[in-house]
Amino acid sequence: MNRLLGARAGWRWVHLILGGALLMPYFLLAQVVVGVVAGGVNALDSAPLSFLAYALSLPLVAATALFGPVRPMSVVAVRAMCGVPGEGLADGPARSWAARGRASAWWTLHLGTGALISGMTLAVPPMAVALIAVPVVGRLRDVRLGYGWFATDTNPYAAPLVGIGLLAGLALCAAGAGQLLARTAPVLLGPTPADRLAAAEERAADLAVRNRLARELHDAVGHALSAVTLQAAAARRMLERDPEFVREALAAIEDTTRRTVGELDAVLGLLRDGDPARPDAAPAPTLATDLAGLLARTRAGGTTVTAHEDPGRAGDWAALPAIASREAYRIVQEGLSNALRHGVGPVDLRIRVRAGSHPDVGSDTDTDTDTDTAYRELEITVINPPAAPGGDREPRTGGGRGLRGAAERAALLGGSVEAGPHGDGWRLRAVLPLTGDDR
């Protein structure tokens, strides 16, 4: 009973009636043509000519469905009214003629079936009501339709049963047609291999953007919080003994938070769909412009950082490709963040440009001079002693989100990242090729 009178059956019935309404322009055009061919008669006055016009309208429906946004419109209607799971239907316009053909078949089935159900919906209820009312409305017994139903010698109490049967038959036809469309929709409106490939590419692109935003937020905000926490703790300990150190720590905290707010604003700007890059947005930090400030802010918390910088034959970090300089800065930032969060000082940082060992860019081959101009690498090494167990530092793990993000950054450039115990300390080592595009 629920399948005949439930909410889903009702919405499917409405969906069929909409299909009948959409067929009307095609049907009216076809009946004009049929009437002209038949000698200028009105095709609506003849049942055979009306059915002929209906039959001729279906090829017109199929032809027009090969073009335009038929599939997206049909998918929206099916999802909303027919109770078909969304994953079984394709999104977007048809990309191939095969998909268009399937959409055309669906459009023709929907409008053709909907026209029949719409006609029955208009004709059957008034007739059924009249039949049900025959026993109580005497004048209805004298009405003749040419079929003898209302003849005076007919038992008037049989008419209500016929009326109820007509209504039940209409409900059964509508429910059956709605079920037919619901089962056919995934077959004719389902995704093709091309649709699945396009959806997979779209999901991959969206995942890449989300991973990029996650890396930026983790590196910028995570390092800032680690540095500010240590700077505030150091300032609290030295509040009475060394006011000058406290002033320097507070200044470092102010500078760190100001820069982080600018970077956070730039990253969040990427989340606004269609929002162009703001002219006042903070530029991405690089080794050339921001390494010195990063080291100063790290040292302001009381951690000793020894930096060994060797740009090689370039002379300074400004000569590095822009993308390598940006990713290298973030990797250095992650290394220092790990050292602050999990270890103790002093921290040994080494950044150098060296001749490459292509194609094994992740090898431990040491070349102290930059003599190979065809293939160069930027090597970053951060080493610091691990914190004692049970202290106030977080314990080391095999790798968290930050290390995974650093590895992803290096992989984008064709490089690699290694992290783990090294001698008596903990080492993060990254190797970035410098032969890519300067972007």
N, C-alpha and C positions, 0 to 999 in steps of 0.2 A: 504494500500500500504506500509505503514511503517513497518507493521509486516512481509511483504514479502521481502522488500529491505532495511530495516533499519539496523543500526549498530548492534543491539542486534540479529536480525535474521542472520546477517552475521557471528557473533561470534558463534552462535549456530550451524550454518552450518559447520564452521571449527571444532567445537567440535565433530560433527558427523563424519567428515572425519578422525579425529584422531582416533575415535573408529574403523572405518574401517581399518585403518593402523594397529592398535593393534590386529585386528582379523587375519591378514595375516599369522603369524606363525602357528596358530591353523588350518587355512584353508589349508595351504600347506601340513601340516602333514596329515590332513584328506584326502586330494585328493590323496596323495601317497597310503594310505591304500585302498581307494576305487579303485584306478587303479590296484593295485595288486590283490584285490579280483575279479575284473571284468575281469581278464585274462591278466594283464600286459598292459592295454591300458593307454593312457594319459587322465585322467579325465577332463582336461581343454579343450579337443577337443569335449566334449559332454556336452550340456547344462543340460540334466537330471543328469548326473554324477556330474557335478559342483554343482548343487543345493543339491545333496545328500551329497557331501563333506561339503558344507556349513552347512547343518543340523547336520551332525556328529560333526562339530567343536564346536557347541554351548555347548554340555555337557562338553567338555574339558575346555571351558571358565568358566563354572559354577564351576567345580571342583577346578581349580587353584585359583579361586577368594576366596575360603574359607580360604586361607592362604596368608600371606604376607600383605604388606601395601596397599591393594586395596582401602579400604575406605578412608584413608587420602588423597591418590592421587586423587581419584574421587572427593572428597569434594573440593579440591583446584581447580580442573578443572571446576567444576560446578559453584563455586563462581566467578571465573574469566570470564567464557564464557557464562553462561546460565542466568545470571541476577537473581539468586535465593538469597533471603536475607540470610545473614550468620547465623542469629539466628535459622533458620529452619534446619540447618545442624549440624551434630555431629562433634566434634573435636577428633582427636586421633584414634588409631586402635580400631577395634571392640573388646569388652570385653567378649562377650557371643556368643554361637553358634547361637542364634536367630539373633543377630546383624550381624554375619558373613553370615548367610543365606540371610538376606536382602541385604547386600552388594554384595553377589554373584548374586542375582537376578538383581540388578542394573547393575553390570558389564556385565552380559549376554545381558540385554536389550540394553545397550549402544553400545557394540561391534556388536551385531547382527543387530540392526537398522542402525548403522553407516556403516556397510559393504554394506547394500542395497543402502543407499544414496550415498556412495562413488562410487559404481558401476554405478549408474545412472549418477552421476556427470562426470564420465569418458566417458560414452557412449553417453549421450543425447546431449551435446553441439556440438560435431563435426557433428552429424547427423542433428541437427537443422540448423547449419550454411550451410551445404550442401543443405538442402531443400530450405532455403531462397535464396541461390545463383542460384537455378535452372533456373529462368527466364533469368538471365544475363550470365550464363556460359552454352553454348550450349552442351558441351561434357558431362555435368552431366546428361542430359536427356537420354543418351544411357547407363548409368550405371544401372545394374540390381542387386538387393539384394535378389531376389527370392520372393518378395511380390508385384511386379507390380507397386511400387511407381514411378519408373523411366522409365517405359515403354514409348516408343515413342508416343503411342496414348493417354497418360495421359495429361491432361491440365497442362502445366508447371506453370501457375499462381496460382494454388491451393497449390502447394508445400510450398510456404512461409507461408501460413496460418497454414499448418501442423507443420512446423518448429517452428513458434511462439507458437503454442499450446503445443508443447513438452517442450519448455523452461518454459512456464507458469506452466505446470504440474510439472516439476522438482522443481521450486520454491515453489509451493504449498506443494509438498511432503516433501521438506526439512524443510519448516516452520512448517508443522504439526508434523513432527518427533521431531524437536527442542522443540516445545511446549509440546509434550508428555513427553520428558525427563525432562523439567523444572518442570512440574507438578508432575512427579513421584519422582523426587529427594528428596523432603522433606519426602516422605513416606518411601522410602527405605534407605535413607542416614541420616534421622533425628535422633536425640538423643533418646536413650532408657532410661528407668528409671535409670539404672545403670550409664549411661553417665551423666544424670542430677544430680544424687547424687555425682558423682565424681567432677563435675564442681562446685557444691555447696560447697563441702569440700575444693576445691582449693580456691574459693573466700573467704571462711571463714578464711583459713590459711593466705591468702594474707592480709585480713583486720586486722587480729590479729597482723601481723608484722607491718603494717602501723600504727596501734594504738600505738603499743609499741614505734616505732620511734617518733611518735608525742608526746607521753608523755615525752620521754627522751629529745627531743629538747625543749619542753615547760619548763620543770623543770630546765634544765641546763642553757639555754640561758635566759629564763624569769627571773629567780632569779638573774643571773649575771647582767642583764640590770637594774633591780630594785636597786640592791645594788650599782652598779657603779653610777647610777644617783644620789642617795642620798649621796654617798661619794663625788662626784664631787660638789654637791650643798653645802654640809657642808664645803668642802675645800674652795670654793669661798667666803663663808660668813666669814671664819676665816683667810683669806689670810693675812690681815694686823695685826690682833690681836694675832694670835697663829701660827707662822710658824712651830713649831714642830708638831702640830695637822695636818697641811696641808701635811707635809712630811709623816706622818703616813697614811693619807687618800690616798695620791698618791701611796704609797707602797701597800696599800690594793687594790686599783684599778688595779695596775699592776699584783698582785697575782691573783685577781679574773679573769681578762681577760686571763691570761696565762692558768689557770686551765680550764676555759670554752673553750678555743680553743682546748685543749687536749680532753675534753669530746666531743666537736663537731666533731672532727676528728674521734673519735671512733664510734660515731653514724653514720656519713656519710659513714664510711667503711662498715657498714651493708647494705648500699644501692647498693654497687657494687656487681653485681651478680657473684657468684663464687669466690669472693675475700676472701681468708682465713684471719683469724684474724692476724693482724700485731703484731710481737713480741714486738714492741715499743709502741703499742697503750696504752693510759692511762687506768688503771684499773678502774672499776666502783667504785665510792665512797661508803664508808660504815660508820656506826656509829663509829666503832673502830678506823678507820684511818683518818676520815675527819670531824668529828663533831666539834672538837676544832677549826679547821681552818674556818669552816662555821660560828661559833659563833663570831670568831675574825673579820672576814670580815664584818659581819652584824653590829657589834659594831663600826667598823671604820667609819661608816657613821653618827655616833652621836646618834644612837638608843640604849637605855639601854635594855639589854637582861639579865634577871635573869634565869639561868638554874639550874634545880634540877634534878640530875641524880641518879638513883638507879638501878644498874644492878641486884639487888637481890643476891641470893646465888652464882651466877656465878662469882661475883667479878669484872668483867669488861665486856665491850661490845664485846671484841674479842671472848667470849664464845658463842655468839649468832649464830644461823644458818646463813650461808652466805647470802642466799636469803632474809631472814627477815631483816638482817642488811642493805642490799642494798636498799630494798624498804622502810624501816624505815627512812633511810637518806633522800630519795627523799620526803617523806611525811613531815619530819621536814623542809626541804628546801622550800616546797610549803607553809607550815604554816608561816615561816618567810617572804617569798616573799609577801604573802597576808598582813601580818602585816606592812611591809614596804610600800606597794603600797596603801593600803586602810585605815590604822589606824595610830595611834601615839603611842609613847612609854609611859611607859615602857612595854616590852613584857615579859610575864611569860611563860617559857618553862619547862614542866615536862615530863621526860622520865623515865619509871620504868618497871621492870619486876615484875609481880605479879602472884599469884595463880589464875587459871582460874575459870570460872563459866560455864563450858561446859554443854549444847550446846549453851547457850545464850551468845555468845562472845561479843555482843554489849551492854550488860546491864551495868548499872551504879554501880554494886556491887563493893564496895571498900574492898580490902583485902590488908592490909599493909605489910604483910610478905609473902614471897615466900615459902609456906609450902607444896604445892601440886606439887610434882615432876612429876605426870602423865600428868598434863595439865597446861601449863603456857601461859601467855599472855604478850605481850609488849604493854604498854599503852603510847600514845603520846598525850600531851595536850598543845596547844598554845593559850594563852589568851592575848588580848591587848585591850585598849580602842579604840573605833571608832573615826575617824577623825571628826572634826566639819563640818557641812554642809557648802558648799560654799568655802572650803579651796582649797589647791593645790593638795590634794589627790583625787584619783579616788573614786567615791561612791561605797559602798558595794552592791553586788548583791547576789541573792540566791545561786549562784554557777556558775563558769565559767569553762573553759577548764581545768584549774589547779586542781580545786576541783574534777571534774569528773575523771581526771587522777589519783588523789590520791585515790579516791574510787575504781577505777579499780585495782590499785596496791594492795590495801587491799583485794579486792575480790579474787584476784588470790591466796592469802594465806588463804582464808576462813575468813577474818576479815571484818571490817566495818569502815566507816568514817562518822562522823557527823560534821556539820558546821552550825553556826547560832548564833544569839544573846544569851548571857549568863550573866545574871545580868546586870551590867553596861558596859560590854565589849562584845567582839566577841570571840567565842571559836571554835577552830578546835580540834576535839578529834578523835583519831584513835586507834583501838584495833587490834593487829595482833597475831594470835596463833603462838606458838613457837614449835609445835609438828610436823611440816612438815619436809621434807627431807632437809638436809643440802647441798644446791646446789648453 
